[in-house]
Amino acid sequence: MSGELDYPAWPPGLTDHTALPYEFWRIMHVVDGRRSIERVAQAVGGSEAQVRQVMTEVRRWLERASVREQPLTAETQEALRQALNSVVGPMGELMIDDALDDLPEDAAFSALLSSLNTQLSEAHRQTLARLLRTRGIA
């Protein structure tokens, strides 16, 4: 097999300032588009499978980040509403309405999510984040 993953490079949107877990950066620091998967794995003391997995996870991470920064659409708002209602019940409707009242009309999805997170317990925040991730939203 040859191609992009044999000589991995940073995916579009990844910068030195992107917040990633340390285990991702440990590998991404060595990825430069010139080293083979084998050489990257050797440099970090890992396996080729591990490097491929991190590359896949970084792409997913960036996709979720781009969704969070997109403007709030009716679809993402409805998906968030459904997920929040799964977590806190009908009170989720009021929480979203209150948060939307406090945000500008052109607010990003992340702004609404941040506003809601201030009202949720840690357990509820984690459950909501997990639900949104399974739906490919956050």
LUMVOZA-339084 format. One record per residue (C-alpha): residue number from 1; residue in one letter; x, y, z. Coordinates in pm, whole numbers, plus 50000, padded with zeros to 5 digits. Layout:
residues N
(rec NUM A (X Y Z))
...
end
This chain:
residues 138
(rec 1 M (50000 50000 50000))
(rec 2 S (50138 50341 49914))
(rec 3 G (50006 50688 49950))
(rec 4 E (49937 50954 50206))
(rec 5 L (49949 50725 50509))
(rec 6 D (50286 50572 50413))
(rec 7 Y (50447 50918 50438))
(rec 8 P (50207 51093 50675))
(rec 9 A (50177 51470 50688))
(rec 10 W (49975 51694 50913))
(rec 11 P (49609 51702 50812))
(rec 12 P (49458 52033 50699))
(rec 13 G (49360 52250 50993))
(rec 14 L (49622 52117 51233))
(rec 15 T (49850 52387 51372))
(rec 16 D (50104 52409 51651))
(rec 17 H (49829 52568 51861))
(rec 18 T (49569 52292 51815))
(rec 19 A (49470 52144 52149))
(rec 20 L (49542 51773 52126))
(rec 21 P (49616 51513 52392))
(rec 22 Y (49986 51464 52465))
(rec 23 E (49992 51112 52316))
(rec 24 F (49879 51259 51982))
(rec 25 W (50136 51541 51988))
(rec 26 R (50411 51296 52081))
(rec 27 I (50360 51137 51738))
(rec 28 M (50249 51442 51539))
(rec 29 H (50568 51622 51640))
(rec 30 V (50761 51369 51428))
(rec 31 V (50515 51358 51134))
(rec 32 D (50643 51574 50850))
(rec 33 G (50541 51416 50517))
(rec 34 R (50897 51301 50453))
(rec 35 R (50932 51024 50709))
(rec 36 S (50767 50691 50642))
(rec 37 I (50521 50538 50886))
(rec 38 E (50798 50299 50984))
(rec 39 R (51044 50582 51059))
(rec 40 V (50785 50780 51255))
(rec 41 A (50705 50470 51462))
(rec 42 Q (51075 50411 51529))
(rec 43 A (51130 50775 51627))
(rec 44 V (50853 50764 51890))
(rec 45 G (50921 50410 52006))
(rec 46 G (50580 50289 51891))
(rec 47 S (50428 50069 51625))
(rec 48 E (50317 50151 51273))
(rec 49 A (49962 50061 51377))
(rec 50 Q (49983 50313 51659))
(rec 51 V (50097 50588 51421))
(rec 52 R (49814 50507 51178))
(rec 53 Q (49563 50510 51466))
(rec 54 V (49685 50849 51591))
(rec 55 M (49664 50994 51239))
(rec 56 T (49302 50873 51217))
(rec 57 E (49220 51010 51563))
(rec 58 V (49375 51350 51485))
(rec 59 R (49159 51378 51171))
(rec 60 R (48848 51294 51375))
(rec 61 W (48951 51545 51641))
(rec 62 L (48986 51818 51377))
(rec 63 E (48650 51729 51220))
(rec 64 R (48475 51761 51557))
(rec 65 A (48655 52090 51624))
(rec 66 S (48543 52231 51290))
(rec 67 V (48182 52135 51366))
(rec 68 R (48200 52309 51705))
(rec 69 E (48323 52631 51544))
(rec 70 Q (48062 52639 51269))
(rec 71 P (47771 52875 51298))
(rec 72 L (47477 52735 51487))
(rec 73 T (47235 52583 51236))
(rec 74 A (46883 52455 51287))
(rec 75 E (47016 52100 51244))
(rec 76 T (47293 52129 51502))
(rec 77 Q (47063 52312 51740))
(rec 78 E (46804 52034 51710))
(rec 79 A (47065 51763 51758))
(rec 80 L (47192 51944 52068))
(rec 81 R (46835 51985 52194))
(rec 82 Q (46768 51612 52157))
(rec 83 A (47094 51516 52326))
(rec 84 L (47042 51760 52613))
(rec 85 N (46686 51636 52665))
(rec 86 S (46828 51282 52687))
(rec 87 V (47059 51400 52964))
(rec 88 V (46841 51632 53175))
(rec 89 G (46489 51570 53048))
(rec 90 P (46243 51841 52945))
(rec 91 M (46443 52101 53139))
(rec 92 G (46684 52091 52845))
(rec 93 E (46434 52288 52635))
(rec 94 L (46437 52576 52882))
(rec 95 M (46814 52565 52920))
(rec 96 I (46867 52596 52545))
(rec 97 D (46609 52874 52510))
(rec 98 D (46772 53069 52795))
(rec 99 A (47120 53020 52652))
(rec 100 L (47007 53131 52305))
(rec 101 D (46852 53446 52453))
(rec 102 D (47194 53541 52591))
(rec 103 L (47392 53473 52272))
(rec 104 P (47424 53681 51955))
(rec 105 E (47233 53552 51653))
(rec 106 D (47552 53453 51471))
(rec 107 A (47689 53251 51764))
(rec 108 A (47892 52941 51693))
(rec 109 F (47781 52599 51808))
(rec 110 S (48064 52603 52064))
(rec 111 A (47925 52921 52225))
(rec 112 L (47589 52757 52287))
(rec 113 L (47755 52443 52415))
(rec 114 S (47980 52644 52649))
(rec 115 S (47683 52834 52784))
(rec 116 L (47497 52512 52852))
(rec 117 N (47798 52349 53014))
(rec 118 T (47805 52618 53282))
(rec 119 Q (47461 52501 53390))
(rec 120 L (47539 52128 53398))
(rec 121 S (47705 51909 53657))
(rec 122 E (48028 51735 53558))
(rec 123 A (47845 51405 53512))
(rec 124 H (47586 51570 53285))
(rec 125 R (47860 51748 53085))
(rec 126 Q (48040 51420 53026))
(rec 127 T (47721 51241 52924))
(rec 128 L (47625 51522 52687))
(rec 129 A (47973 51528 52532))
(rec 130 R (47962 51151 52481))
(rec 131 L (47617 51173 52315))
(rec 132 L (47731 51453 52085))
(rec 133 R (48046 51263 51990))
(rec 134 T (47847 50951 51901))
(rec 135 R (47634 51172 51675))
(rec 136 G (47944 51321 51516))
(rec 137 I (47873 51670 51646))
(rec 138 A (48130 51747 51914))
end
